[in-house]
Amino acid sequence: MWPRVPDQHKPGNPLIPWGLGVTYVLFATIYLFSIYFLSRIPNSGIPAEANGVSAALTLAVCILFGGFMGMLDDWIDLKWRYKAFMPLIAALPLMYYAFANQETVRTSISLPFIGLINFGNFYYFLIIPLMVMVVTNVINMLGGLNGLETVCPAIVLIGMIAISPAQSQILMTGPLIFWLILSYLNVQGKLFVGNTGSFAIGLTVVSFAVITDLKSSLLISIVPYIFNGAFILLSVFFIRHKAKVVFDGKRLVSEHRRSLVTLLTYKRPLTERQVVAIIAGIVALFTALGVIYYLA
């Protein structure tokens, strides 16, 4: 049923089902629409829309946008100059949500060592689109190994859910559980989520951060992603070469340093799971710092 692609980092290059991220898009969308309909029931205990805008529907639309962009990339292999700016379309629902809830959505962001920066109206029309574009793309860029593109975003999402209000936690409980199932299967080498999954989870992370006003925690949590993305782009722009690892049948090794993965494996052979575990640990560390910064 599902198209299969060879797993380049397994002996014999076995064919693995690819593009299973679409199942996350479908499940998350149905779940969030169900949350919205349940919120319309009197005394349901589920928060309804505020100022005529529903957080559940906004999040669902953003995930749908992410899934569509990822599926389009999977189908026609979009060039980076197009892929970089496509998430801006998905910023529109978030801009509308934030603008409609000006009483509760802060236009400021608190950053370590810098302090509070208030962007005013620029937050709606500049900062939100910029966050969506950057976060979605850097999450999509950190992948290629079993578990890397699924476990790390799950860690960031768990950190934000842990410090979000109880009513907001309801929004992500179902999608997170489903994504963790995909993560487990991805680590086991049973499936790939593809760009459909990477873009969808990227939109999930940044949309949830904007809706719950956890922007500062998100920016700290994704520092490893930003480092990896900057590393890759600088290499492409100035050296004109992409990051690449070589699989010798047992371990991964690289002869250059052009990404987070190649930096770890530079003349230091590691198994795929070792690389994923190290990067997941780094992401977990920065996610913990983001949580601590929020609680401090």
Secondary structure, 3 states (H helix, E strand, C coil): CCCEEECCCCCCCCEEEECCHHHHHHHHHHHHHHHHHHHCCCCCCCCCCECCECHHHHHHHHHHHHHHHHHHHHHHCCCHHHHCCCHHHHHHHHHHHHHHCCCCCCCEEEECCCEEEECCCHHHHHHHHHHHHHHHHHHHHCCCCCCHHHHHHHHHHHHHHHHCCHHHHHHHHHHHHHHHHHHHHHHCCCCECHHHHHHHHHHHHHHHHHHCCCHHHHHHHCHHHHHHHHHHHHHHHHHCCCCCCEECCCCEEECCCCCHHHHHCECCCECHHHHHHHHHHHHHHHHHHHHHHHHC
